[in-house]
């Protein structure tokens, strides 16, 4: 997977950032011809202060204003990495996710939880630098396309 992002903030309304991740995932599936299924995904998010591009996943259906974003620190980078998940299929990765990202020099750790309860852990490293922690919401779009990518509920 590849990722790029930039974050900065002093906490609460004094923080902002944007991130994009593109990657692929493989899932064991004994009924599939080669014993696994695969697909691609793109995850995007952006916020300024408490408000972001997407609402909190646990507010499904999402009828409240976006919010719940905050962070402290600074970082910018681009890199590659790996992701692990408890999801069973690509559809489990579709839709909104709450993310908490720990920025460290030359790498980041991201823990995400989808509206459907699926968790992800992504580790990326590469050019850039950061030191801080940020909480924000992203939305994941899948290929093959999952309707959950667009319903805002992760279902």
C-alpha positions in Angstrom: 0.0 0.0 0.0 1.1 3.6 -0.5 0.2 6.6 1.6 0.7 10.3 1.7 -0.4 12.8 4.3 0.2 15.9 6.3 -1.0 16.9 9.8 -0.5 19.7 12.2 -2.1 20.9 15.4 -2.1 22.0 19.0 -5.3 19.9 19.8 -9.0 20.3 19.3 -10.0 23.1 16.9 -6.4 24.0 16.4 -5.5 21.0 14.2 -5.9 19.9 10.7 -4.7 17.4 8.2 -5.3 15.3 5.1 -4.4 11.8 4.1 -4.8 9.4 1.2 -3.9 5.7 1.0 -4.1 3.4 -2.0 -3.5 -0.3 -1.7 -4.6 -3.9 -2.2 -5.8 -6.6 0.1 -5.9 -10.4 0.0 -8.4 -12.5 1.9 -8.4 -16.3 2.4 -11.4 -17.9 0.7 -11.5 -21.6 0.2 -14.3 -21.3 -2.3 -12.2 -19.1 -4.6 -10.3 -20.7 -7.5 -6.8 -20.1 -5.9 -8.0 -20.1 -2.3 -8.1 -16.3 -1.9 -9.9 -13.2 -3.1 -8.3 -9.8 -3.6 -9.1 -6.2 -4.6 -8.0 -2.7 -4.3 -9.0 0.2 -2.1 -8.5 4.0 -1.7 -9.0 5.7 1.7 -9.2 9.5 1.9 -9.7 11.9 4.8 -9.3 15.6 5.5 -10.2 17.8 8.5 -9.7 21.3 9.9 -10.5 21.7 13.5 -13.3 19.6 14.7 -14.9 19.3 11.3 -13.9 16.9 8.5 -14.9 15.6 5.2 -16.8 12.6 6.8 -18.9 12.1 9.9 -18.2 9.7 12.7 -18.8 6.1 11.6 -20.5 5.1 14.8 -23.3 7.7 14.0 -25.0 5.5 11.4 -27.0 6.6 9.6 -24.8 9.7 9.5 -27.4 12.5 10.1 -25.2 14.7 12.4 -22.5 17.2 11.3 -19.0 15.8 10.9 -16.8 16.1 13.9 -14.6 14.3 16.4 -11.3 15.2 14.8 -8.3 16.4 16.8 -4.6 16.1 17.1 -1.3 17.5 18.4 2.0 17.5 16.7 3.2 18.0 13.1 4.1 15.7 10.3 4.3 15.3 6.5 5.3 12.3 4.5 4.8 9.8 1.7 5.6 6.1 1.9 4.7 2.5 1.6 3.7 -0.1 4.1 1.6 -3.0 5.2 -1.9 -3.4 6.6 -3.5 -6.2 8.7 -7.2 -6.5 9.4 -9.8 -8.7 11.1 -12.0 -8.2 8.0 -13.1 -11.3 6.1 -13.5 -9.6 2.6 -12.9 -6.5 0.7 -16.4 -5.3 1.4 -15.5 -5.2 5.2 -13.0 -2.4 4.4 -15.6 -0.2 2.6 -17.1 2.9 4.2 -16.2 5.3 7.0 -13.4 4.5 9.6 -12.3 6.2 12.8 -8.6 6.5 12.6 -5.9 7.2 15.2 -2.5 7.9 13.7 0.8 8.0 15.7 3.4 10.0 13.7 7.0 9.1 14.4 10.2 10.1 12.5 10.1 8.4 9.1 7.1 6.2 9.9 3.5 6.2 11.1 1.2 3.7 12.8 -2.6 3.9 12.1 -5.3 2.1 14.0 -8.7 2.2 12.3 -12.2 1.0 13.2 -15.0 0.9 10.7 -18.7 1.5 11.3 -19.1 -2.3 10.9 -16.6 -3.0 13.7 -13.8 -4.1 11.4 -10.3 -3.0 12.6 -7.2 -2.2 10.6 -3.6 -1.6 11.6 -1.4 0.0 9.0 2.3 0.7 9.3 3.9 3.0 6.7 7.5 4.3 6.4 9.3 6.5 3.9 10.5 10.0 3.2 9.0 12.6 5.6 9.0 13.3 9.2 6.5 13.6 12.0 5.9 13.6 15.7 2.4 13.6 17.1 -1.0 11.9 17.4 -4.2 12.6 15.4 -7.7 11.2 15.5 -9.9 11.7 12.4 -12.4 10.0 10.0 -11.6 8.6 6.6 -13.8 6.9 4.0 -12.7 3.8 2.0 -13.7 3.1 -1.5 -13.1 -0.4 -2.9 -12.6 -2.0 -6.3 -14.6 -4.2 -7.0 -17.0 -1.5 -5.8 -18.9 -2.1 -2.6 -22.1 -0.2 -1.9 -20.8 0.4 1.6 -18.2 2.8 0.1 -21.0 5.3 -0.6 -23.8 4.8 1.9 -21.9 6.4 4.8 -22.8 3.5 7.2 -20.2 0.9 6.5 -23.0 -1.7 5.8 
